Amino acid sequence: MKRLVAFVALTALSVAVKADYRPEPWNLEARKNFADQRFGVFIHWGLYANYAQGEWYLQQGHLDEAAYSRMMYGFCPSKFDANEWVRVVKGAGAKYITITSRHHDGFSLWPTKVDDGYNIANTPFKRDILGELATACRQAGLQLNFYYSLMDWHRTDYPAGSCARSVRGNQPGDYASYKKFMLGQIGELIDNYHPGNIWFDGEWEHAFNKNGQWERTLDWDFDTLYDFIHSKHTLVANNNHQPIRDKEDIQLFERDLPGDNGDGGYSKNQPVINDRPIEQCDVIQKRVWGYRIGEKDFRTAEDVVSMVARAAGKDSNLLMNIGPDGSGQFPAKAVEVMAQVGKWFEKNGEAIYGTRGVGFVKNSDGTQTAKTRKGNVLYTITIRNGEFPTVEKGEIK
């Protein structure tokens, strides 16, 4: 309880000077609970899994959108089993799942009633993917969150930006219509499945950082979107690679440790704000989020646990992605790796769950040290290349 009071007090103090927005008590409680979970599994899955070339194949493969979208009539993942997914995730020690309810290609994994029929209900499979996953998560005690793409390569009312133009052409769209569509879908997702957060992606195609100044080519009216989501007691995250806004509840860092500014990440020079939870997302198949049949380079269990430890030392969650194949199965290698990750968590989870990060350093001998704390207990986690991290437990006096 003391930890909650401290977290709430810190957050309230941080926003006290921002008279235009003050998080409600439910929001602060949900933020704290999210931060305590520390480890989740990202799932990128949709029509693109049938092509087995990654989630950007429509755009990167220079395909015709009308031809691509006809894959809907061949999408029948006969091996999909929400309970099996949850078994693997929970067995890995993860506390939540974030799944792509709708990626940039615009296809929806639930039987939405507010689109033009481009959704799971009109496939041979027909079953409600998100509904089955929500039930399995609830029964297993896992939180479920929904990735939702702001960018859309299918709808004609979406105002095409820098990426969408290569698929849709330079269409001006009708953002008032598109926003109404998004609000309808987001309302369905929250009312029907009760996610912990809505995880936006794609704003960056209408935002450009020039010499430290952000230029935006579309007014998304995020206040309306965020207020609507908050009215349903759901948190907001936005993977926009920009400084966080007041009404965004979770800071996202894509393939980059918060504040590390690594060359391989997408969040370089993104400022870290310490009044809200942080989540770093990354991939288990090293070069792709959605399933790619030719990608054989998987992270090892030692890699994944080391990434969890580094993130925790930075006071961040880690969201590790797995891309299921077109049959609905996790890649066998990913299942093997996550089972080994779970064994480490069985022995050392107390150094991660419910902790606050108090430091991460790279040592001169090539090792790295992450420190976390829970109350007056200090955990020192030593990370060595190719090995599982070791944990020492001490007391803060």
N, C-alpha and C positions, 0 to 999 in steps of 0.2 A: 504493500500500500504506500509506503514512503517513496518508493521509486516512481509510482504513478503520480503522486502529488508533486514530486520534483519535476517530472517530465511536463506535466500540465502547467506548472508554474513557469518553467522556462519558456514554453511555447506562448503562454499568455503574455509574458513580459516582452517577448520578441515582437508580438503583433500589436502591443498596446499603443505604439506610436502610429499605427496605421488605422486611423479612425474609420476608414471606409469598409473595413472587413475585420470581423472578430470571430474566430472559430467557436462553434457551440461545444458544450461539454461532450456530447456524443462523438463529435469529430475528434477531439483531443484524445478521448479514450480509444477510438478506433485506430488513430495514428500510433498510439503507444502499443497496442496489441499487434499491429502490423510489424512494427520494429522488433518486437520480442520474438517473432517467428524466425527471423534471420535467414532461412533457406527455403527457396521455392523452386518449382520446375516450370519452365516456360514450354508451351507446346505450340509450334507453328504447323498448322494443318489445314488443308483445303483442297480445291480442285487440282492445284499445282502438284500435289502428291502423286497424282496419276501420271504426270509427265516425268516425274522423278528427276527434275533438273533444278530444284530449288524454288523458293517462293516468288522470285522475281522473273520467272521464265517468260511470262507473257511480254514483259518489257524488254528484258535482256536478250530474248530469243527472237525479237522483232516479229512476233506473231500477229496475225490478224485477230482482233478481239472477238469478232463474231464467230470465227472458227474455234478459237480457244474456249469460248463460253459454252460451246456445244458439248464439251467434256462433261457438263452437268448430267447429260443423259447416259454417261458411262461411269458415273461415280457411284460405286457400290462396294464399299469397304467391308467385305464379308467377315473379316477377322476382328473388326472393332469390338472391343469389350471394355466398357468404362471401368468395370471393377478390376480388370487386369491392369489398366493404366494406373489406377489408384493404388493397387497393391505394389507396383514397382516404385511409385513416387513415395508412398509412405515408408516402404522398406528402405529407401535411400536416406531416410531421416528428414525429408522435406516436410514442411508444414502447410504448404499451399501450392495451388496450380494456377497459372495464368495462361489462358488459351486464346488463340486468335478466333474470336467470334466472327470476324470479317476482316480479311486482309485487303491489300491494295487492289486486288482483282475484282473486289466487290461481291464475291459470293458469300452468302450467309450460312453458317452451320446450324441454324435453327429455323423452324417453319414460320418465319416472319410474315406478317400480314401487311407490311407497309412498303414492300418493294414491287418489282415487276415480275416476280416469280423466280428470280435468280437465287434460289435457296434450296436447302436440303430436302424440303417437301416435294420438290419436283424432280428428284433423282430416283433411280431405281431403288435406292436404299430406303428413302423416305423417313427413316427414324430420326427423332430429335436428338442429335448428338449432344447438344448442350444440356438438354433435360436429363439425359441418362448420366452424363458426367456430374451434374449438380447433385443428383440423388446419391451417386456413389461417393462423392466427396463428403456430403452431409453424413452419411452412414459411417464413414471412416474418420470423421473429425478433422477433415482438411478444409481449409478455406478455398473458395473458387473465385477467381478474378477474370475479367474479360478485357483482352486487347481489342481495340476497335480502331480501324483505320479511318482517319480523316480524309485521306486521299482516296480517289475512286477511279479505276480505269474502265468501268463498265457504264456508269450512268451518264446520260447526256446533259444533266443539269449541274454536274460538278464543274466548277471553273478550273480548267487545266492549268497547272503550274509547270515548273521546270522539268519534272519527271513525267507527269501525266501526258504532256504534249506529245511525247514520242509514241504514245498509244492512241490517244484521243484526237490528236491534232490540236490546233490552237483554239479550242472551243471556249467561248466566253462563259457558257453555263448560265445558271440562274441560282445564285447562292441562297436566296430566300427559300426557294423550293427544296434545295439540297439540305439546308439546315432543318427544315420541317421534317424531311425524311429521316435525318439523323436523330432528331429528338424522338420521333416515333419509335425507331429501332432501339434506342437507348432505354426508353421507357419500358419496352417489352423485356429487354434483357434484365433490368432491375426488378420489375414486378414479377416476372415469371421464375427467375432463377436466383435472385438475392445475392449478387456478388459482393465481395468486400470492396473492390475498386473497379473503376473503368480506366483502362490503360490506353491513352490515345497515342497515335503515331501518324506521321505524315505531314504535320504542320510545316516541317522544315522545307518542303518544296515551294513554299510561299514566303520564305524568310532567308535573308542573305546577310552575312556578317562582313561588312566592308570597313576595314581599319578600325575594328572595335565597335562599330555602330551597326545596329540591326535595322535592315530595311525590309518591310513587309509588303507583299503585293496583294494581300487579301485580308479583310477584316472578318475574322472568324466569329466575332461576337461571343467570345469565350465566357463572358459574364453570364449570358443566358444559358449556355451549355452547362457551366459549372454550377450555377444556382439551381438548375433543374436537377442535376445529379445529387447535390447536397440536400435538396428538399426531400429526397428519398433515402437519406441517411447512408449514402455511399460515398467513398473517397474518390478523389480525382488524381490521376497521374498523367503526365504529358511528356513523351519522349521527343522533345523539340530541340535539344542540344543548346538551349538558351538559358539565361538566368530565370530562376523559378518565379512564377507569379504568386501573389498573395493567396489566391483561392486554390492553388494546386497543393495537394496534401503530401505528396511523395516526390522527392527529387530523383530523377532517373539519370543514370549514366550508362551509356551503351558501349560495351566492350572496353571500358576504361575505369580504373580505380578512381573513386572520387578524389579530385585534387591532384591526381598523378600526372595528368596531361600526356599520356603515352601516345606515341606516334601511330600505333595501330588502332586506337579507339576513335569513336565518333563524338566524344564529348570533350575534346581538347579545349582547355581554357574556360570550361564551364565552371562558374563559381560554386563553391560549396556553402550552403546556408545551414547552420547548425540548429535551427529551431524546428526542423521537420525530419521525419524518417527519410532514409536514403536507400535506393536499390540500384545495384549494378547488375546488368544483364549480360550474358555471354553464351557461347555455343559449345555443345559437346562434340559436334562435327565441326572441325576447326574453321571451315571457310563458308558455312552455309547455315541458315536457320531452318528452312523447309527441307524435306528429304531430297538428297541427291544420290542417285544410285552409284555413281563413280567415286564418291568421296569416302575414302578409307581411313583418313587421318582423324582418329577420335582422341579426345583427352583421356588420360588414364584416371583411375580413381584417386591416385596420389595428386594429380593435377587439380581435380575438382575440389578435393578437401583443402588443398593449399589455397585455392581461390576463395573458398568460404572463409578460411582463417584470415586472409589478407583483408577481405571485405569487412569482416567483423572488427578487426583492429582499426579500420577506418570508420567504424560505427555505421556500417552499411549491411543491408541484406544482400544475398547473392541469388539471382534468378538464372538458373542454368537451363538452357534450351535443349529440347529433344524434338526432332522432326519425324513423326510417324510416316510410314510408307503408304502407298495407295490402298493396301489391303486393310489398313487401320492398325498395324502393329508397330511398336517401337523397334528400331533396329536392334538386332540381337546383341551387338557390341555395347550399345548404350545400356541395355538391361543388365549385362554383366558388370559394367563399370559401376552403375548405380547400386547394385547389390553390395559391392565392396565398400562404397561410400557409406552405406548404412551401417556396416560393421564398425567403422570408425566412430560414427555418431553414437552407437550403442555404448561405447566406452568413454567418449569424450564430449558428448553433447552438452554437458553442463557448462563447458567453456564457451559455448556459442549461443544457445537459446537464452533469451531473456537478459542478455548482457548488454552493456554499453561499451563501445570501443574507446580505448584510451591511448592507442598509439600503434603505429606500424613503421618499422625502420628496416633498411637494407644494410646489413653488416659487412665489414671489410673482408670477412672470411668467406663471403658468398652466401651465407645463410640470411634468413630474414626473420624478424621477430614481430609478432602481433600480440598486443595486450588487450584484454577485455576485463571487465569487472562486473560483479553482481553484488550489490551491497558493499560489504567490507572485504569481499573475496576477490583477489586478483589472479587472473589466469595469464600465464606467459606461454605463448605458443611458438615453438621454434619450427621454421620451415626450411627444409633442405631439398634441393633438386632431386627428383626421382624417388623421394621417400614420403611416407605419411608424416604429417606434422606431429610433434610430441608436445604434451601439455604438462606444465608444472603449476601447481596450485599454491597460492600464498595468501597472506592476510595483510590488508591495508590497515596500518595502525594510525 
